[in-house]
Amino acid sequence: MGLIKTEKFSESQNQIALFAKAFGHPARVAIIQHLFKINACVCGDLVEEIGLAQPTISQHLKELKNLGLIQGTIEGTSVCYCINKDNWTAMKTLLNGFFNNNLDSNTCC
């Protein structure tokens, strides 16, 4: 059986691609921005804040949680979400290393 495509790339390359995918949808960007803005856990006002249907918001929250950028705690019948500070910091470190690559003055084009 052939290689899984992700096996051809380094762990950091795969992580960068996953983070890029997470930020590839404006709803996920809006969710992250809202969580930073309120600087607290949010338990259900995301539907009103973002303006999308509950199942759509839930799917985006699932993606962000699976990636580890947010975390959720169960409070009664709802799940409250906030930024996972440790994983956010690790992501920033990885992406800063990637984005700090510089072009030299002798570009080819």
Secondary structure as UniProt FT lines:
FT   HELIX           5..8
FT   HELIX           11..22
FT   TURN            23..24
FT   HELIX           26..38
FT   HELIX           46..50
FT   HELIX           54..67
FT   STRAND          70..75
FT   TURN            76..77
FT   STRAND          78..83
FT   HELIX           85..99
//
